[in-house]
């Protein structure tokens, strides 16, 4: 396996790890995750639905064939997270950093995005 492919999969794994960990907390009704959801005005059922959406999106991101769609879904998901944090007066640093890293990895992974976004 060449260096580019190793880098590709390591970066994909790091981004996926963040989203999978977050979704598992929501899907398993982790008390800390439920508490955070309650702070945003979400009940356990809504938080479970968000976890499911997040998990499906990250699975689409991981698969090379559906990776661009997964990228767009995760970017939209993080946009919602940023808006929710702003609405509730919380720091947006973490979701903005995750969003930026997501896009950097996606542009590296998918030449079609690199062409569209960077015009290269």
Secondary structure, 3 states (H helix, E strand, C coil): CCHHHHHHHHHHHHHHHHHHHHHHHHHCCCHHHHHHHHHCCCCHHHHHHHHHHHHHHHHHHHCHHHHHHHHHHHHHHHHHHHHHHHHCCCCCHHHHHHHHHHHHHHHHHCHHHHHHHHCC
